[in-house]
């Protein structure tokens, strides 16, 4: 019987957001594409990043937010999604395969929750 190793997507996201911190998942390559457009009179910025990890896993991060400057630092709308594009069998299953947030605050809360759970 072969044991299936499970990894949580939060560990990969932690490596993406905080590459200077030690992690069991090392990023070896990153591609980025940025696109800007207008939705009515509001400028929107979209960014797609592809992260290649040492273990063969590839994660896609897509972000979209308005380019409107804000005076008060608040938890403004910022669409963020992460998706497991590929992973090697030896790295086990990654769960969840996809996650989406509507702000950086929700993303930070989710990461904190799973970071505390894995301690």
C-alpha positions as CSV (number, residue, x, y, z in Angstrom):
1,X,0.0,0.0,0.0
2,X,1.4,3.4,-1.0
3,X,0.9,6.3,1.4
4,X,-0.5,9.5,-0.1
5,X,1.2,12.6,1.1
6,X,-1.1,15.6,1.4
7,X,0.0,19.2,1.1
8,X,-2.1,22.2,1.9
9,X,-2.2,25.0,-0.7
10,X,-1.6,27.5,2.0
11,X,2.0,26.4,2.3
12,X,2.6,27.2,-1.3
13,X,0.8,30.6,-1.0
14,X,3.0,31.4,2.0
15,X,6.1,30.7,-0.1
16,X,4.7,33.0,-2.9
17,X,3.8,35.9,-0.6
18,X,6.9,35.6,1.7
19,X,9.8,34.2,-0.4
20,X,12.3,35.5,2.1
21,X,11.0,33.2,4.9
22,X,12.2,29.6,5.1
23,X,9.8,27.1,3.5
24,X,9.8,23.5,2.4
25,X,8.6,24.7,-1.0
26,X,11.1,26.7,-3.0
27,X,10.2,28.8,-6.1
28,X,12.6,28.3,-8.9
29,X,10.8,30.3,-11.7
30,X,8.2,33.0,-12.0
31,X,6.4,34.4,-15.0
32,X,4.2,37.5,-14.8
33,X,1.8,39.2,-17.2
34,X,0.1,42.5,-16.4
35,X,-2.9,43.9,-18.3
36,X,-4.7,47.2,-17.8
37,X,-8.2,48.2,-19.1
38,X,-11.1,50.5,-18.3
39,X,-14.4,49.4,-17.0
40,X,-16.4,52.5,-17.6
41,X,-14.3,55.3,-16.2
42,X,-12.4,53.1,-13.7
43,X,-9.0,51.7,-14.6
44,X,-8.6,48.1,-13.7
45,X,-5.3,46.2,-13.3
46,X,-5.0,42.5,-13.9
47,X,-2.0,40.4,-13.2
48,X,-1.4,36.7,-13.9
49,X,1.7,35.1,-12.3
50,X,2.9,31.5,-12.8
51,X,5.1,30.0,-10.0
52,X,7.2,26.9,-10.7
53,X,8.4,25.1,-7.5
54,X,11.4,22.9,-7.1
55,X,9.2,19.8,-6.6
56,X,7.6,20.3,-10.0
57,X,4.4,22.0,-8.7
58,X,3.1,24.9,-10.7
59,X,0.7,27.5,-9.1
60,X,-1.2,30.2,-11.0
61,X,-2.1,33.4,-9.2
62,X,-4.6,35.8,-10.8
63,X,-5.3,39.3,-9.3
64,X,-7.6,42.0,-10.4
65,X,-8.2,45.4,-8.7
66,X,-9.2,49.0,-9.4
67,X,-6.4,51.5,-9.9
68,X,-8.3,54.1,-7.9
69,X,-6.0,55.6,-5.1
70,X,-7.5,55.3,-1.6
71,X,-6.9,57.8,1.2
72,X,-7.5,55.4,4.1
73,X,-5.8,52.0,4.1
74,X,-8.7,49.7,4.3
75,X,-9.6,46.3,3.1
76,X,-10.6,47.2,-0.4
77,X,-11.9,44.9,-3.1
78,X,-9.0,43.0,-4.7
79,X,-9.9,39.7,-6.4
80,X,-7.2,37.0,-5.9
81,X,-7.2,33.4,-7.0
82,X,-4.7,30.6,-6.7
83,X,-4.9,27.4,-8.7
84,X,-2.7,24.3,-8.8
85,X,-1.8,23.9,-12.5
86,X,0.4,20.9,-12.2
87,X,2.1,18.8,-9.6
88,X,4.3,15.8,-9.6
89,X,3.2,12.5,-8.1
90,X,6.0,12.5,-5.6
91,X,4.8,15.8,-4.1
92,X,1.5,14.2,-3.3
93,X,-2.0,15.7,-3.5
94,X,-2.4,19.4,-2.9
95,X,-5.7,20.6,-1.3
96,X,-7.6,22.6,-2.1
97,X,-6.8,22.7,-5.8
98,X,-8.2,26.3,-6.1
99,X,-9.0,29.1,-3.7
100,X,-10.4,32.6,-4.4
101,X,-10.5,35.8,-2.2
102,X,-12.2,39.1,-2.7
103,X,-9.6,41.1,-0.6
104,X,-6.1,40.8,0.7
105,X,-7.6,40.8,4.2
106,X,-9.5,37.6,3.6
107,X,-6.4,36.1,2.0
108,X,-4.3,37.0,5.1
109,X,-7.0,35.6,7.5
110,X,-7.1,32.3,5.6
111,X,-3.3,32.0,5.6
112,X,-3.1,32.8,9.3
113,X,-5.8,30.2,10.1
114,X,-3.9,27.4,8.3
115,X,-0.5,28.6,9.6
116,X,-1.8,28.4,13.2
117,X,-3.4,25.0,12.4
118,X,-0.1,23.6,11.1
119,X,2.1,24.7,14.1
